[in-house]
Amino acid sequence: MDLHFIYQAAEDTALGGWIRGNTWPFPLIETFHILALALFMGALFLIDLRLMGLRMGGITAQRLNKELNTYINWGILTILVSGAMLFMSEGIKSYDNAAFRPKMVLLFAALVFHYTGHKKAVSTEQPPSWGALAGALSLVLWFGVGAAGRAIGFV
């Protein structure tokens, strides 16, 4: 299925044209995108390390998740909104980029896992036996999203 029309439609939006037609919007949006990724990944990294068995003074993964969940959710929301804006500014460039589609596949998989398996792993005081695997898989998926996103600028 050819999705070229979706990429073209995104690029044809007024917002995409405005971002593309001015000097500062793209770098400012990208800055917020990266800062949100850092905030999100920092919080998630702590939770996943705890799931994987790193001792943190008796703090459970469930408690860490409860304390950091607001940062994680705001980070994800900011990443998705700013990412959509960046996509609108260069839809056709994204269509032709070999790293963009793998990033989107990884992003979809990471989001689904985050709100299903990962959520279940951190929902109890004592993580399930597969909690360490959930933490490791979470990190692999999200670092994959970041690596593929970084690759977009180079391929």
N, C-alpha and C positions, 0 to 999 in steps of 0.2 A: 504494500500500500504506500503510495507516494504522499508524503505529508508536506510537500513543498508549499501548498496553498496556505497551510497553517502558519508556517514561518513567514510567508509573504504578508499574510493578514496582520500578524503581530508587528512586522516592520512598518506596515502602512498606517498604524494607529497614530493619532495626533501626539500622544505622549512619546511614542518612539521617535517621531520626527522632531519633536522639541528637544529630546535628549541628544539626538544625533546632530541637530543643528546649532547647538550651543557648546561653548568650551567647557564649562564647569560641571554640568549635571552628571555626566558619566563618571568622572573620577570621584565626585562626592558620593554618588550612589554606590559605587564600588567600594569606597572606604567604609560606608555603613555595612555593606555586605560582608566585608572581611572582619570588621569589628564584631558584628553579630556572630559570625562563625567562631571567632576566638572566644567570645563569652560563652556561647553554647558548648563548644568543645571542651573548654576548661571545666565547666560544671559536669558535663557528661563523663569526662575523663576520670574525675574523682569517684563518681558513682561506679563506673565500670571497673576501676582498680579495686574498689571495695568488694564488688561482686567476685572479682578474680582472687580474692583472699588477702589483699593487702590490709594489714591491721591499721586502724585509724583511731586509736584511743578508745575503743569500745563503741564507736559510732557505727551503726548498722547502715547497710545500703538503703534500707527503707527510710531511715531518718535522713540520710544525705539526700535522697530523692525528694523527700518532703520539703527539706530546706532549700534545695536548688531548683525545684521544678519550675518555679516562676521564671528564673533566668533561662532555663532550657526552652520553655514555651515561647517566651519573648524572643529568644534567639532564633528559634525556628521560624516564627512568624516574620521577623525582620529579614531573615535569609530568603524566605519564599517571596516576599513582596519586592525586595530590592532585586532579587534574581529575575523576577518577572519583568521588572522595569529594564534591567540590562538586556534581557532577551528581546524586548520590544525595540530596543534601539539598534539591534543588529541581528534581526531574524535570519536573513539570507546568509550572513556570515556564519551564523550558528548551524544552519542547514549544511553548509559545506565543510564544517569542522569535524574532524574524525574523533575528537574527544568529547564533543557535546552530547551525543546520544548515550555513550557509556555513562557519562555523568548523570543524565536524567534517569537511566535505568537504576544506577546505584542509589540515587536520591529516592526514587520510588521504593526500592527494596528497604533502604534504611528507615524511611518514614513508617512503612508498614510494620517492620520489625520493632521499631521503637515504641509504637503504640499498641503492640500486641505482646510478643514474647518478652521484650525487655521490661515492659510495664508489669507483666506478671512476675518476672524474676525479682523485681524490687518491691513488690506489693506486700511481702510478708517479712516479719522480724528475722526469720531464718531463711535465707535464700534457698531455693530448691537445689537439688544435687547438680542440676545443669546450669546453675547460676553463673559459674565461672565461664562456661561456654557462651552464655548469653552476653556477658560483659566483653569477652574477646570478640565475638561476632559483631557486636555493636561498634566497637572500635574499628574493626576491619572495614565495615560498611561505611562509616562516617569518614574515616581517613581516605577510603577509596573515592568518596564524593569530593573531598578536598583535593586529592591528587589529580583526579580527572578534571576538576575545575581549573586547577593551576595549569594543566596541560593545554587547555583551550587557547591560551595565549601563545603557545609554541608550535602547534600543529596546524 
